[in-house]
Amino acid sequence: MHVFKYLAILSLALAMTSIAGCDDSAHRAWVLGGVPDSYTGPSCTPDCGDRVCGPDPVCEQSCGQCPEGKTCNSDGQCVAEGCVPACSPRQCGLDPVCGTSCGECEAHEKCNDDGQCIPNDTGIEWVRIPGGSFNMGSEDGDSDEMPVHIVMVPTFEMGKTQVTVDQYRACVDAGACTAPSTSEWCNWGQSDRGKHPINCVDWNQAQAFATWAGGRLPSEAEWEYAARSGGGDCKYPWGDEDATCERAVMNDGSGYGCGRDSTWPVCSKLKGNTTHGLCDMAGNVWEWVQDWYHDSYNGAPTDGLAWESPTGSARVRRGGSCYTYARGVRAANRVSVDPRFRRDILGFRLARSVR
């Protein structure tokens, strides 16, 4: 009799596994009350974050239950039943009635206490550069500065200074930028260099800052046009007078950085400014631009946009640095550089289009 009962139970168990569509040993073990040898527990780890109710977004396991009279909203918060969100005129953050999201700000913005998206605190002073046409390149320079060609540059804005250590630090503190390389030659981590240009950052780090600040890297054409004080026929930002330490942080024979062996605070050489008031367009640190490097201007854009196609393996740096002699700080001079390059000679400034 006991044998018949056992066979009946076994038949029922096998029928259940067949109905479930599973006939492997693990599932038979579950049906018969055992635990399969291969079972290690659930592999998904719930991530509720600040959610107090509803399913977590990773494993869809419960983050909790709401008390009576409240319901769980889409943000995983308990709100009064029948709650009507009251975002207007809020653009971001949580609405004060139901606690639901009123929206997200763009990457270059932050949400203030009033629920408004406002620009990030970048400290950048923008200078308007009126558009025009100019002869880009130089017949007296290196081969990659030729052929000289006419480019039409639309009106745009450019940062008055190279991006400083303090400005870059604000982006790092906001979690939008990564810290630069550090060494005794890098300005990052030097307590007395907050107003010096940021250096030791690669092309992608410059791009991340540009996104956070609501700008972009200038095109080569924009950069040279601005360095020539609006496309003038001049050798340097200030004109054709010789490049010396009176006008640029450079190597004029007295030593790197005009004898300091380092960068200087931005805008230290006002006599070297462009007619629009841009500082350090010659010297202090080289500046990243948007373009891929090409070894001549054959086929270059003539509309002022960056030369993005065909792509290459190197980007372009402009302007010279505190280590550079006079020939290297010319407005037309250009140098190829690996986009992963992080050195004390290289920083950047921003541009932005005029709306």
C-alpha positions as a printed NumPy array, in Angstrom:
array([[  0.   ,   0.   ,   0.   ],
       [  2.808,   2.404,   0.9  ],
       [  4.489,   1.581,  -2.382],
       [  1.38 ,   2.614,  -4.326],
       [  1.182,   5.94 ,  -2.423],
       [  4.832,   6.677,  -3.188],
       [  4.365,   5.88 ,  -6.879],
       [  1.288,   8.112,  -6.985],
       [  3.198,  11.032,  -5.438],
       [  6.13 ,  10.494,  -7.791],
       [  3.809,  10.395, -10.811],
       [  2.149,  13.64 ,  -9.705],
       [  5.535,  15.353,  -9.28 ],
       [  6.709,  14.27 , -12.71 ],
       [  3.439,  15.435, -14.233],
       [  3.895,  18.864, -12.637],
       [  7.39 ,  19.239, -14.048],
       [  6.134,  18.181, -17.469],
       [  3.334,  20.764, -17.342],
       [  5.861,  23.442, -16.387],
       [  7.89 ,  22.527, -19.439],
       [ 10.971,  21.681, -17.39 ],
       [ 12.391,  18.24 , -16.973],
       [ 15.957,  18.95 , -15.847],
       [ 17.278,  17.766, -12.506],
       [ 17.211,  21.214, -10.922],
       [ 13.487,  21.653, -11.488],
       [ 12.736,  18.076, -10.351],
       [ 14.6  ,  18.843,  -7.156],
       [ 12.425,  21.906,  -6.527],
       [  9.201,  19.961,  -7.14 ],
       [ 10.243,  17.137,  -4.84 ],
       [ 11.153,  19.577,  -2.074],
       [ 14.931,  19.529,  -2.426],
       [ 17.47 ,  22.168,  -3.463],
       [ 19.567,  21.562,  -6.592],
       [ 23.322,  21.357,  -6.06 ],
       [ 23.921,  24.158,  -8.621],
       [ 21.623,  26.718,  -6.925],
       [ 23.512,  29.771,  -5.646],
       [ 20.651,  32.161,  -4.91 ],
       [ 19.415,  35.165,  -6.905],
       [ 22.068,  36.912,  -9.018],
       [ 20.285,  40.282,  -9.221],
       [ 21.023,  42.917,  -6.568],
       [ 18.155,  45.375,  -6.045],
       [ 18.989,  49.074,  -6.351],
       [ 16.252,  51.195,  -4.805],
       [ 18.361,  54.336,  -4.351],
       [ 16.021,  56.98 ,  -2.916],
       [ 12.897,  55.046,  -3.92 ],
       [ 10.665,  54.06 ,  -0.991],
       [  7.996,  52.134,  -2.877],
       [  7.28 ,  50.269,  -6.089],
       [  9.74 ,  48.055,  -7.971],
       [ 13.442,  48.851,  -8.124],
       [ 14.608,  49.61 , -11.7  ],
       [ 17.207,  46.814, -11.753],
       [ 15.549,  43.652, -10.414],
       [ 11.934,  44.852, -10.235],
       [ 11.8  ,  43.814,  -6.598],
       [  9.743,  45.831,  -4.128],
       [ 11.321,  48.892,  -2.529],
       [  8.522,  49.098,   0.015],
       [  4.818,  49.774,   0.484],
       [  3.051,  53.101,   0.952],
       [  0.91 ,  53.736,   4.045],
       [ -2.865,  53.921,   3.789],
       [ -4.092,  57.003,   1.948],
       [ -0.973,  57.332,  -0.205],
       [  0.017,  55.863,  -3.533],
       [  3.376,  55.184,  -5.184],
       [  4.287,  57.532,  -8.024],
       [  6.589,  56.823, -10.975],
       [  9.592,  58.141,  -9.035],
       [  9.086,  55.592,  -6.256],
       [  7.754,  58.143,  -3.767],
       [  4.623,  57.882,  -1.629],
       [  2.204,  60.719,  -2.422],
       [ -1.376,  61.447,  -1.501],
       [ -3.906,  59.506,  -3.551],
       [ -5.254,  61.556,  -6.428],
       [ -2.31 ,  63.984,  -6.164],
       [ -2.046,  66.42 ,  -9.093],
       [  1.55 ,  67.573,  -9.782],
       [  2.111,  71.326,  -9.676],
       [  5.333,  71.938, -11.617],
       [  4.472,  75.215, -13.319],
       [  6.6  ,  77.307, -13.544],
       [  9.278,  74.868, -12.355],
       [ 11.532,  73.347, -15.027],
       [ 13.454,  70.878, -12.886],
       [ 13.656,  69.215,  -9.506],
       [ 10.61 ,  67.853,  -7.657],
       [  7.208,  69.487,  -7.631],
       [  6.272,  70.654,  -4.112],
       [  2.869,  68.902,  -4.05 ],
       [  3.386,  65.344,  -5.241],
       [  7.159,  65.06 ,  -5.215],
       [  7.323,  64.038,  -8.86 ],
       [ 10.047,  65.167, -11.238],
       [  9.446,  68.417, -13.112],
       [ 12.21 ,  67.717, -15.631],
       [ 15.976,  67.577, -16.082],
       [ 18.385,  70.361, -17.007],
       [ 20.837,  70.245, -19.916],
       [ 24.452,  69.219, -19.263],
       [ 25.593,  72.862, -19.175],
       [ 22.895,  73.831, -16.653],
       [ 21.991,  73.182, -13.035],
       [ 18.685,  73.306, -11.131],
       [ 18.35 ,  76.146,  -8.627],
       [ 16.16 ,  76.252,  -5.503],
       [ 13.291,  77.738,  -7.523],
       [ 13.27 ,  74.813,  -9.942],
       [ 14.796,  76.811, -12.803],
       [ 17.589,  75.61 , -15.074],
       [ 20.419,  78.133, -14.937],
       [ 23.895,  78.054, -16.533],
       [ 26.659,  76.341, -14.598],
       [ 28.967,  78.727, -12.762],
       [ 31.881,  78.694, -15.195],
       [ 33.371,  82.145, -14.679],
       [ 34.057,  82.394, -18.414],
       [ 34.003,  85.894, -19.903],
       [ 32.743,  85.653, -23.475],
       [ 33.97 ,  88.011, -26.188],
       [ 31.965,  88.521, -29.376],
       [ 34.012,  88.08 , -32.557],
       [ 32.209,  89.641, -35.562],
       [ 32.279,  87.382, -38.608],
       [ 34.076,  88.021, -41.871],
       [ 36.384,  86.524, -44.47 ],
       [ 40.162,  86.242, -44.253],
       [ 43.196,  84.616, -45.806],
       [ 43.952,  81.57 , -43.673],
       [ 47.485,  80.191, -43.623],
       [ 50.872,  81.633, -44.478],
       [ 53.14 ,  81.493, -47.505],
       [ 56.102,  82.245, -45.226],
       [ 55.375,  79.486, -42.718],
       [ 55.588,  75.712, -42.691],
       [ 54.226,  73.47 , -45.444],
       [ 51.122,  72.558, -43.426],
       [ 50.137,  76.254, -43.392],
       [ 49.637,  76.19 , -47.172],
       [ 47.971,  76.854, -49.478],
       [ 46.651,  80.155, -48.225],
       [ 42.901,  80.118, -48.825],
       [ 39.929,  82.387, -48.215],
       [ 37.625,  81.34 , -45.362],
       [ 34.315,  82.911, -44.363],
       [ 33.866,  82.779, -40.583],
       [ 30.404,  83.434, -39.073],
       [ 30.096,  85.614, -35.976],
       [ 30.874,  83.653, -32.813],
       [ 31.993,  84.144, -29.227],
       [ 35.266,  83.105, -27.654],
       [ 36.501,  82.889, -24.086],
       [ 38.601,  85.923, -23.232],
       [ 41.135,  83.712, -21.488],
       [ 42.443,  80.208, -21.58 ],
       [ 40.393,  78.043, -19.192],
       [ 41.902,  78.413, -15.731],
       [ 42.593,  75.888, -12.99 ],
       [ 39.804,  77.374, -10.842],
       [ 37.298,  77.136, -13.696],
       [ 38.246,  73.55 , -14.446],
       [ 38.061,  72.644, -10.749],
       [ 34.405,  73.726, -10.671],
       [ 33.68 ,  71.175, -13.402],
       [ 35.517,  68.43 , -11.512],
       [ 33.624,  69.312,  -8.319],
       [ 30.356,  69.058, -10.265],
       [ 31.283,  65.54 , -11.373],
       [ 31.314,  66.498, -15.064],
       [ 35.105,  66.519, -15.567],
       [ 37.974,  64.257, -14.564],
       [ 41.093,  65.533, -12.838],
       [ 44.121,  66.32 , -15.027],
       [ 47.502,  64.663, -14.746],
       [ 49.612,  65.913, -11.864],
       [ 53.316,  66.616, -11.636],
       [ 55.469,  69.517, -10.548],
       [ 54.991,  70.968, -14.048],
       [ 51.207,  70.611, -14.103],
       [ 49.14 ,  73.447, -12.635],
       [ 46.514,  71.108, -11.148],
       [ 47.174,  70.559,  -7.456],
       [ 49.357,  73.669,  -7.134],
       [ 47.709,  75.857,  -4.485],
       [ 49.009,  79.121,  -5.931],
       [ 47.976,  78.512,  -9.566],
       [ 44.206,  78.888,  -9.538],
       [ 44.397,  81.72 , -12.092],
       [ 46.917,  79.955, -14.303],
       [ 45.668,  78.123, -17.399],
       [ 44.677,  74.522, -16.829],
       [ 47.17 ,  72.204, -18.506],
       [ 47.91 ,  68.471, -18.6  ],
       [ 44.445,  67.719, -20.026],
       [ 43.768,  65.689, -23.157],
       [ 41.352,  66.483, -25.982],
       [ 38.472,  64.497, -24.481],
       [ 38.844,  66.213, -21.117],
       [ 38.667,  69.567, -22.888],
       [ 35.503,  68.376, -24.642],
       [ 33.906,  67.34 , -21.341],
       [ 34.536,  70.785, -19.877],
       [ 33.134,  72.434, -23.002],
       [ 29.897,  70.446, -22.698],
       [ 29.545,  71.349, -19.014],
       [ 30.261,  75.025, -19.696],
       [ 27.849,  75.33 , -22.62 ],
       [ 30.563,  75.909, -25.194],
       [ 32.774,  73.943, -27.565],
       [ 36.318,  73.883, -28.816],
       [ 36.9  ,  76.435, -31.579],
       [ 37.548,  75.339, -35.119],
       [ 41.015,  76.019, -36.503],
       [ 39.554,  78.7  , -38.742],
       [ 37.798,  80.435, -35.84 ],
       [ 40.934,  80.254, -33.744],
       [ 43.213,  81.765, -36.407],
       [ 40.616,  84.369, -37.365],
       [ 40.377,  85.488, -33.72 ],
       [ 44.169,  85.367, -33.25 ],
       [ 44.525,  87.707, -36.24 ],
       [ 42.179,  90.192, -34.514],
       [ 39.303,  89.402, -36.84 ],
       [ 41.223,  88.068, -39.808],
       [ 43.742,  90.851, -40.218],
       [ 46.888,  90.406, -42.268],
       [ 49.137,  90.24 , -39.221],
       [ 51.773,  87.829, -37.991],
       [ 50.852,  87.906, -34.306],
       [ 47.718,  88.814, -32.323],
       [ 49.065,  92.324, -31.673],
       [ 50.386,  92.959, -35.191],
       [ 53.744,  92.409, -36.848],
       [ 56.03 ,  93.644, -34.073],
       [ 58.488,  91.028, -32.82 ],
       [ 57.273,  88.492, -30.277],
       [ 58.94 ,  89.177, -26.932],
       [ 58.147,  88.663, -23.26 ],
       [ 56.621,  92.125, -23.241],
       [ 53.659,  90.664, -25.154],
       [ 53.648,  86.893, -24.614],
       [ 54.521,  84.239, -22.026],
       [ 57.095,  82.442, -24.168],
       [ 60.771,  81.646, -24.492],
       [ 62.478,  84.741, -25.819],
       [ 65.951,  83.459, -24.984],
       [ 65.795,  84.399, -21.315],
       [ 64.352,  81.004, -20.4  ],
       [ 61.076,  79.133, -20.4  ],
       [ 58.087,  81.247, -19.437],
       [ 60.108,  84.45 , -19.705],
       [ 62.494,  83.114, -17.069],
       [ 59.916,  81.635, -14.67 ],
       [ 60.058,  78.082, -16.061],
       [ 56.252,  77.884, -15.872],
       [ 52.993,  79.371, -17.073],
       [ 51.777,  82.747, -15.838],
       [ 48.306,  83.763, -14.611],
       [ 46.045,  84.353, -17.614],
       [ 45.997,  87.877, -19.069],
       [ 49.386,  88.781, -17.605],
       [ 50.602,  90.21 , -20.936],
       [ 47.955,  92.762, -21.905],
       [ 50.145,  94.302, -24.622],
       [ 49.763,  91.033, -26.504],
       [ 45.954,  91.091, -26.565],
       [ 43.981,  91.047, -29.8  ],
       [ 41.96 ,  94.114, -30.766],
       [ 38.881,  92.317, -29.396],
       [ 40.573,  91.846, -26.02 ],
       [ 41.454,  88.143, -26.154],
       [ 44.407,  87.289, -23.903],
       [ 47.256,  84.83 , -24.465],
       [ 46.436,  83.929, -28.06 ],
       [ 50.229,  83.696, -28.292],
       [ 52.043,  81.696, -25.63 ],
       [ 51.37 ,  80.523, -22.062],
       [ 49.863,  77.151, -23.154],
       [ 49.077,  75.62 , -26.514],
       [ 45.339,  75.318, -27.127],
       [ 43.319,  72.345, -28.337],
       [ 40.982,  72.996, -31.269],
       [ 38.227,  70.832, -32.726],
       [ 39.802,  69.793, -36.038],
       [ 41.576,  66.65 , -37.111],
       [ 45.091,  67.448, -38.34 ],
       [ 45.82 ,  67.425, -42.078],
       [ 49.296,  68.123, -43.426],
       [ 48.117,  70.835, -45.821],
       [ 45.042,  72.971, -46.457],
       [ 44.186,  71.211, -49.711],
       [ 40.483,  70.391, -49.42 ],
       [ 40.025,  72.343, -46.188],
       [ 36.579,  73.794, -45.34 ],
       [ 36.   ,  77.404, -46.374],
       [ 32.948,  78.046, -44.17 ],
       [ 34.757,  78.362, -40.833],
       [ 33.685,  74.935, -39.587],
       [ 36.06 ,  72.359, -38.128],
       [ 37.727,  69.915, -40.524],
       [ 36.169,  66.689, -39.241],
       [ 36.223,  64.492, -42.361],
       [ 38.241,  62.564, -43.238],
       [ 39.206,  61.67 , -39.686],
       [ 42.788,  61.141, -38.644],
       [ 44.954,  60.055, -35.742],
       [ 45.985,  63.522, -34.538],
       [ 44.215,  66.717, -33.526],
       [ 45.591,  70.267, -33.783],
       [ 47.098,  72.579, -31.192],
       [ 47.464,  76.316, -31.675],
       [ 49.159,  79.358, -30.195],
       [ 52.435,  78.205, -28.682],
       [ 53.338,  77.89 , -25.011],
       [ 55.683,  79.222, -22.369],
       [ 58.375,  76.977, -23.905],
       [ 57.901,  78.248, -27.474],
       [ 60.137,  80.627, -29.425],
       [ 58.809,  83.486, -31.58 ],
       [ 58.219,  81.425, -34.723],
       [ 55.946,  79.045, -32.814],
       [ 53.613,  81.729, -31.436],
       [ 52.646,  83.054, -34.888],
       [ 48.89 ,  83.166, -35.528],
       [ 49.218,  80.813, -38.531],
       [ 51.364,  78.189, -36.815],
       [ 49.767,  74.766, -36.309],
       [ 51.037,  71.507, -34.827],
       [ 49.655,  67.961, -34.84 ],
       [ 49.141,  66.242, -31.497],
       [ 47.796,  62.892, -30.286],
       [ 44.368,  63.535, -28.71 ],
       [ 45.478,  61.517, -25.652],
       [ 48.416,  63.876, -25.03 ],
       [ 48.541,  65.348, -21.498],
       [ 51.433,  67.694, -20.877],
       [ 52.158,  70.949, -19.125],
       [ 52.441,  72.786, -22.454],
       [ 48.829,  72.183, -23.503],
       [ 45.472,  73.636, -22.391],
       [ 42.457,  75.116, -24.166],
       [ 39.884,  77.887, -24.418],
       [ 36.25 ,  77.736, -25.499],
       [ 34.122,  79.147, -28.285],
       [ 30.377,  79.137, -28.789],
       [ 28.067,  79.877, -31.668],
       [ 25.911,  82.994, -31.639],
       [ 22.196,  82.202, -31.514]])
